[in-house]
Amino acid sequence: MLDSVPFSQVVIRSLLLGVLGLLCYIVVRRLRLGRQEERLPPSPPGHWLFGNAPPASYAYRQFAHLANIYGPIFTLRYGSRRLVVITRVEPAVDIMVKQSHNLVDRPRAVAAGEVISGGMRTLILGAGDRLKKYRSVLHATLQPQSATKYEPLQMQNARNFVLDLLDEPDKFIEHAKRYAASVIMSLTYGKMTPTSYSDPEVKKINLLVERLGSAMRPGAHLVDSYPFLKYIPGLTSELQKWHREELDLFSSQIQGVKERLARNEAYPCFATTLIERQEEFGLNDDELAYLAGSMFGAGSDTTAGVLPIVIMAAARHPQMQARVQAQLDEVVGRDRLPTFADWEKLPEVAAYVQEVYRWRPVTPLGFAHRATKDVTWKGYVIPAGTEVLACHWAIARDPDVFPDPEKFKPARWLDEKGQLREDLKFFNWGFGRRICPGLHVAERSVFINTALTLWAFEISEDPAHPIDTLAIKDGALAHPYPFVVRFKPRISNLREKILAHDE
């Protein structure tokens, strides 16, 4: 009977059935999503099919603006994806902290996570056994008790940072990068000789970091929207090549540490700990190499971005700078250098640093989480599978918690006795179980450099070159564009005192 039906009619019927099936799928999906949208936080209007247009640039600033219209949390739809954005402190605490066990996962990142990183980079790794293993390793090696052992290394490099500022003040951004590169290479691989961003291996690692950042941009690679393309030969060949280059570089660094260990010439560092406890931690060779290698991008890039902001804030707010320096003079004096032992006696430095974090957050947009179970807040329901983003920039501008949010006011972090407040917090390093594991090391770097730099110099703005404090590069991490400041030594015989200091 079928043989009597013309072939063209069979094709037409098949196409009609296919179109009908597709329409039914779209209708059912739209009805299901429609029911979900009734419970989701409010959403700006968007295209019925494609949803909202992704921000072309500086998404965190647009999200801060949308918060004033749609409230503390709102929903954006990008095609079939749902993104709930959190922009105020209260929902950040209630959702990202108190319900963090339901937000451990990350959205799927095919290009950056699965192909380039081989599913082994901590930052964008989804929930699962590997993440649990990584977190246990990082907890054992980077927590406060472990982080203190890196303080002599950080002090040595902070002194070098001050000497660099003394010799070439105009290159302070490059000096911040040098500090960050030196510390992280020493901490990770035990390379104790001073390094800079011009060193070939550091330049190569930075190239890998830039590639990763580029791949993480929304819409950068079609494979993120259509994951099945990952299995089509040739379509991800460049990404696979980048992965091989990353793994080769990270593995070669670990091999160098192993060779120094065999000669009894290795300094204790993160890599030596991983190598010595590899079986205990349950790491294979590639995981070990990636766990150490990805430390550079996370550890170096953050510090290199924060230190110029510390300097920018001092130049733009001389009265705030003077308050810190007055306490430094009272506690430390001008005959010796501030050290880590002074930390608890310098709440003005601590408050200054906290305000730097809030004023110009390290990660202004934050990193998206993914709900593994339904999350509720004040009648709203964030369904499992939804992406959830706590926007640091917008949270830092919550007017109920941080009055006059655009002003740089370190005093907001101090109580009536001049001590650091315990009831005020900014989530500079992330949330819950995805909080940055290296935050204790990073906090120490920022503290000692802030204390030393403000102790050593009076920093001022050049009237001929006013600073645009919003001139921040648009990226995952905040790095200011070059700006001009003046450094005037406030300590007599500064060079001699820096060189004479013996940690």
VOGU-3710 file (C-alpha; in Angstrom, 3 decimals, decimal comma):
1> mldsvpfsqv> 0,000/0,000/0,000  2,861/2,325/0,938  4,465/1,654/-2,448  1,479/3,287/-4,157  2,029/6,592/-2,325  4,283/8,952/-4,306  7,687/9,526/-2,733  7,128/13,304/-2,670  4,026/12,860/-0,496  5,973/10,676/1,943
11> virslllgvl> 8,607/13,392/2,256  5,972/16,090/2,747  4,165/14,030/5,389  7,452/13,403/7,215  8,303/17,094/7,166  4,819/18,028/8,396  5,041/15,483/11,202  8,488/16,818/12,124  7,264/20,416/12,162  4,185/19,411/14,171
21> gllcyivvrr> 6,367/17,584/16,679  8,664/20,577/16,982  5,720/22,924/17,516  4,299/20,648/20,187  7,679/20,578/21,932  7,909/24,384/21,822  4,345/24,809/23,123  4,840/22,312/25,954  8,199/23,834/26,881  6,800/27,363/26,810
31> lrlgrqeerl> 3,852/26,275/29,015  6,212/24,625/31,491  8,567/27,611/31,500  5,579/29,908/31,777  4,471/28,151/34,949  7,993/28,442/36,323  8,165/32,118/35,394  5,113/32,795/37,525  7,193/31,844/40,577  10,519/33,281/39,440
41> ppsppghwlf> 11,691/36,766/40,444  10,532/39,554/38,085  12,090/39,872/34,663  12,676/42,708/32,191  10,619/42,285/29,018  12,348/40,356/26,259  11,780/38,638/22,918  9,194/35,832/23,129  11,686/33,307/21,734  15,191/34,636/22,346
51> gnappasyay> 14,548/36,354/25,674  16,683/39,241/26,928  19,651/40,657/25,054  22,934/39,910/26,872  24,796/43,071/27,957  27,329/44,093/25,338  29,816/45,295/27,973  30,130/45,967/31,712  27,263/43,648/32,578  27,676/44,336/36,297
61> rqfahlaniy> 26,849/48,025/35,807  23,717/47,144/33,842  22,679/44,686/36,557  23,125/47,392/39,210  20,821/49,627/37,147  18,213/46,873/36,722  18,198/46,369/40,497  16,747/49,862/40,890  13,877/48,894/38,581  13,127/45,229/39,312
71> gpiftlrygs> 14,259/44,846/42,889  16,927/42,924/44,798  16,668/39,799/42,656  15,470/39,484/39,075  15,438/36,977/36,236  16,964/37,154/32,786  16,233/34,698/29,989  18,789/33,911/27,302  17,063/31,470/24,960  16,295/28,399/27,083
81> rrlvvitrve> 18,685/29,518/29,868  17,415/31,200/33,013  19,686/33,455/35,037  18,609/34,845/38,419  20,707/37,872/39,441  21,123/38,828/43,101  21,940/42,492/43,728  21,489/43,153/47,464  23,029/41,924/50,709  19,913/40,351/52,275
91> pavdimvkqs> 19,138/37,922/49,423  22,869/37,235/49,003  23,010/36,026/52,618  19,665/34,198/52,516  20,317/32,467/49,190  24,058/32,248/48,529  25,141/31,608/52,129  22,259/29,970/53,971  21,273/27,795/50,994  24,771/27,326/49,601
101> hnlvdrprav> 24,453/23,525/49,743  21,952/23,811/46,867  24,246/26,119/44,857  27,567/24,284/44,802  27,306/23,509/41,093  28,470/25,676/38,201  26,719/26,147/34,848  28,088/23,873/32,156  31,084/25,482/30,428  31,936/23,355/27,406
111> aagevisggm> 34,634/25,464/25,723  36,434/26,794/28,803  35,718/24,010/31,259  35,412/20,749/29,387  37,693/21,286/26,395  40,359/23,860/27,335  40,579/22,765/30,990  39,854/19,094/30,437  37,295/19,279/33,254  40,095/19,890/35,777
121> rtlilgagdr> 40,013/23,632/36,598  38,647/24,308/40,084  36,988/27,658/39,312  34,550/26,339/36,701  34,363/22,694/37,744  30,844/21,417/38,298  29,690/19,667/41,452  30,877/16,091/41,849  33,598/13,827/43,193  36,466/15,731/41,567
131> lkkyrsvlha> 35,355/19,042/43,066  35,063/17,435/46,523  38,567/16,039/46,155  39,991/19,375/45,013  38,309/21,260/47,826  39,667/18,897/50,464  43,199/19,359/49,068  42,886/23,143/48,972  41,385/23,241/52,442  44,340/21,258/53,791
141> tlqpqsatky> 46,961/23,448/52,124  45,566/27,006/52,035  43,588/27,484/55,250  44,708/30,104/57,823  47,045/27,762/59,704  48,777/26,808/56,445  48,655/30,312/54,937  50,791/31,791/57,712  53,854/29,893/56,504  53,872/32,003/53,339
151> eplqmqnarn> 54,101/35,300/55,251  57,938/35,612/55,066  57,743/35,161/51,297  55,007/37,795/51,020  56,927/40,207/53,263  60,078/39,860/51,164  58,209/40,574/47,941  56,250/43,461/49,504  59,579/45,085/50,423  60,660/44,640/46,800
161> fvldlldepd> 57,396/46,303/45,735  58,238/49,396/47,835  61,770/49,505/46,386  60,315/49,253/42,878  57,999/52,187/43,639  60,979/54,158/44,922  63,030/53,497/41,775  60,343/53,664/39,069  57,137/55,140/40,522  55,480/55,569/37,126
171> kfiehakrya> 55,446/51,790/36,610  53,439/50,963/39,732  50,966/48,782/37,818  53,835/46,701/36,428  55,351/46,478/39,893  52,064/45,148/41,262  52,118/42,482/38,569  55,702/41,620/39,432  54,817/41,220/43,089  51,885/38,969/42,248
181> asvimsltyg> 53,891/36,853/39,793  56,808/36,430/42,197  54,648/35,406/45,136  52,462/32,962/43,262  55,362/31,297/41,416  57,260/30,930/44,682  54,205/29,756/46,592  53,147/27,304/43,884  56,446/25,968/42,525  59,056/27,098/45,040
191> kmtptsysdp> 60,798/29,454/42,599  62,490/31,815/45,010  64,281/34,110/42,548  62,342/37,319/41,775  60,191/36,965/38,686  58,348/39,447/36,534  55,639/39,472/33,902  58,367/39,600/31,242  59,692/36,138/32,167  58,888/33,666/29,348
201> evkkinllve> 57,106/31,128/31,555  55,001/33,819/33,235  54,110/35,323/29,854  53,027/31,891/28,647  50,877/31,270/31,716  49,283/34,702/31,243  48,523/33,837/27,633  46,687/30,748/28,855  44,787/32,886/31,381  43,770/35,321/28,627
211> rlgsamrpga> 42,568/32,453/26,447  40,480/31,099/29,286  38,938/34,500/29,979  38,098/34,911/26,316  36,494/31,471/26,157  34,333/32,256/29,200  32,667/35,242/27,542  28,997/34,516/26,715  28,615/33,589/23,066  32,346/33,241/22,439
221> hlvdsypflk> 32,012/29,644/21,224  29,023/27,982/19,552  29,779/24,738/21,375  28,557/26,300/24,635  25,100/26,794/23,132  25,101/23,451/21,300  27,252/21,014/23,324  26,829/18,170/20,817  29,193/20,097/18,519  32,007/19,038/20,847
231> yipgltselq> 31,856/15,578/19,271  32,081/16,750/15,651  35,697/16,273/14,473  37,615/19,483/13,869  35,151/21,979/15,372  37,033/22,274/18,655  40,527/21,552/17,355  41,906/24,938/18,422  40,442/24,580/21,918  41,910/21,090/22,185
241> kwhreeldlf> 45,297/22,467/21,116  45,085/25,067/23,888  44,315/22,312/26,391  47,402/20,350/25,333  49,544/23,475/25,677  48,148/24,127/29,164  48,668/20,577/30,327  52,204/20,443/28,875  53,175/23,677/30,650  51,638/22,719/33,990
251> ssqiqgvker> 53,165/19,236/33,805  56,612/20,608/32,979  56,475/22,871/36,031  55,633/19,878/38,251  58,436/17,866/36,660  60,856/20,658/37,532  59,762/20,500/41,179  60,192/16,712/41,207  63,733/17,060/39,852  64,604/19,600/42,554
261> larneaypcf> 63,125/17,297/45,188  65,321/14,460/43,927  68,387/16,708/44,345  67,186/17,936/47,774  67,073/21,459/46,325  63,317/22,085/46,429  61,817/24,798/48,627  58,585/23,805/50,443  55,640/24,972/48,321  52,165/24,016/47,164
271> attlierqee> 53,541/21,666/44,498  55,862/19,823/46,901  52,916/19,215/49,226  50,825/17,830/46,354  53,655/15,595/45,161  54,454/14,244/48,618  50,782/13,606/49,421  49,550/12,705/45,921  48,421/9,197/46,879  46,776/10,429/50,074
281> fglnddelay> 44,865/13,107/48,140  43,940/10,640/45,381  45,188/12,859/42,552  46,242/11,538/39,178  49,167/13,254/37,434  47,007/15,513/35,251  44,830/16,581/38,180  47,917/17,413/40,219  49,373/19,485/37,374  46,111/21,388/36,808
291> lagsmfgags> 45,435/21,975/40,493  48,834/23,661/40,850  48,829/25,367/37,444  45,444/27,012/37,750  46,659/28,638/40,990  48,590/31,203/38,945  45,614/32,716/37,170  43,486/32,757/40,308  46,205/33,929/42,682  48,234/36,322/40,586
301> dttagvlpiv> 45,516/38,094/38,632  43,500/39,063/41,704  46,403/40,585/43,639  47,762/42,340/40,552  44,379/44,028/40,148  43,803/44,998/43,797  47,101/46,761/44,515  46,627/49,517/41,887  43,127/50,119/43,315  44,695/50,552/46,774
311> imaaarhpqm> 46,939/53,225/45,245  44,083/54,826/43,290  41,943/55,157/46,435  44,818/56,760/48,361  45,443/59,338/45,632  41,784/60,217/45,255  41,031/60,298/48,990  43,991/61,894/50,801  42,056/62,296/54,061  41,350/58,554/54,198
321> qarvqaqlde> 44,997/57,890/53,427  46,066/60,230/56,242  43,904/58,368/58,788  45,667/55,111/57,970  49,079/56,761/58,125  48,323/58,338/61,498  47,640/54,926/62,991  50,714/53,451/61,287  52,833/56,196/62,876  51,245/55,562/66,273
331> vvgrdrlptf> 51,557/51,765/66,233  54,645/51,178/64,078  56,482/54,492/64,056  58,901/55,475/61,330  61,977/53,564/62,429  60,783/50,078/61,540  58,553/48,455/58,913  54,999/47,292/59,610  54,777/43,501/59,730  52,124/40,807/59,969
341> adweklpeva> 52,497/40,950/63,752  50,937/44,448/63,623  47,789/43,324/61,777  45,392/43,270/64,748  46,749/46,616/65,970  45,974/48,333/62,649  42,182/48,363/62,222  42,467/51,472/60,023  44,480/49,435/57,495  41,982/46,572/57,721
351> ayvqevyrwr> 39,035/48,953/57,219  40,794/50,635/54,283  41,306/47,239/52,606  37,684/46,199/53,178  36,482/49,438/51,613  38,777/48,893/48,615  37,150/45,495/48,112  33,663/47,002/48,319  34,362/50,169/46,336  35,953/48,382/43,367
361> pvtplgfahr> 35,291/44,629/43,803  37,949/42,143/42,666  35,330/40,247/40,640  32,684/42,889/39,895  30,306/40,507/38,158  30,990/37,426/40,267  30,802/33,849/38,973  27,548/32,040/38,266  26,348/29,105/40,345  23,748/26,518/39,342
371> atkdvtwkgy> 20,889/25,409/41,570  20,778/21,638/42,115  17,482/21,886/44,023  14,692/24,458/44,119  15,765/27,535/46,089  13,148/29,771/47,696  13,233/33,369/48,882  10,300/35,529/50,006  7,742/33,691/47,881  9,966/33,373/44,834
381> vipagtevla> 11,161/29,974/43,633  14,400/29,498/41,750  13,949/26,105/40,059  16,664/23,465/40,029  18,863/23,918/36,966  18,635/27,716/37,044  21,851/29,731/36,941  22,251/32,072/39,909  24,624/35,042/39,878  25,373/37,210/42,904
391> chwaiardpd> 26,621/40,434/41,306  29,367/41,794/43,583  29,284/45,296/42,110  25,544/45,690/42,713  25,656/44,091/46,184  28,440/46,523/47,129  26,037/49,343/46,266  23,195/48,214/48,494  22,152/51,606/49,959  20,527/50,036/53,036
401> vfpdpekfkp> 23,768/48,351/54,112  26,336/50,716/52,589  24,958/54,300/52,747  26,467/56,638/50,147  27,732/53,565/48,272  29,651/55,492/45,616  31,788/57,211/48,276  35,022/55,701/49,532  34,460/55,562/53,309  36,697/53,116/55,228
411> arwldekgql> 35,170/54,370/58,507  31,978/52,450/57,691  33,876/49,280/58,678  34,798/50,551/62,164  32,703/50,599/65,342  32,526/53,401/67,904  35,711/52,084/69,553  37,637/52,202/66,284  37,727/48,429/65,915  36,723/46,429/62,844
421> redlkffnwg> 32,992/45,725/62,900  31,891/42,112/63,143  28,338/42,777/61,924  29,332/44,045/58,468  30,605/41,851/55,660  31,253/42,046/51,935  31,548/38,813/49,987  34,695/39,737/48,116  35,907/36,154/47,708  32,631/34,445/46,821
431> fgrricpglh> 29,982/32,447/48,648  29,409/29,250/50,527  31,210/26,166/49,358  32,513/27,934/46,244  34,340/30,630/48,188  37,879/31,244/46,934  40,098/28,679/48,701  43,124/30,958/48,473  41,478/33,920/50,190  43,651/33,647/53,317
441> vaersvfint> 46,821/33,925/51,250  45,345/36,762/49,161  44,205/38,694/52,246  47,737/38,572/53,637  49,215/39,894/50,387  46,810/42,820/50,243  47,267/43,688/53,929  51,068/43,759/53,984  51,342/45,692/50,704  48,752/48,249/51,799
451> altlwafeis> 50,432/48,738/55,176  53,936/49,011/53,717  52,983/51,265/50,799  50,990/53,757/52,886  53,680/53,693/55,596  56,390/54,458/53,034  54,722/57,002/50,739  52,355/59,906/50,562  50,381/59,198/47,394  48,707/62,049/45,524
461> edpahpidtl> 46,836/62,729/42,321  48,480/64,697/39,538  46,172/67,695/38,859  47,215/67,617/35,208  46,039/64,001/34,898  42,850/63,493/36,949  42,007/59,878/37,747  38,871/58,293/36,353  38,060/55,776/39,088  35,594/53,979/36,801
471> aikdgalahp> 38,225/53,320/34,144  38,279/49,596/34,873  38,861/47,007/32,168  35,799/44,953/31,311  36,689/41,438/32,391  36,081/38,760/34,978  38,657/40,404/37,269  38,938/44,151/37,898  42,093/45,727/36,472  42,265/49,529/36,153
481> ypfvvrfkpr> 43,462/51,206/33,006  46,771/53,079/33,510  46,515/56,275/35,550  48,960/58,832/36,953  49,854/59,302/40,632  52,747/60,778/42,595  54,730/58,974/45,292  56,509/61,070/47,909  58,568/59,161/50,510  57,384/59,970/54,035
491> isnlrekila> 60,105/57,930/55,773  63,654/59,250/56,038  66,293/56,869/54,673  63,503/54,712/53,275  65,725/52,555/51,069  68,141/51,792/53,882  65,323/50,802/56,245  63,729/48,546/53,644  67,039/46,838/52,870  67,988/46,538/56,534
501> hde> 64,742/44,793/57,490  65,228/41,116/58,272  62,004/39,182/58,500
//
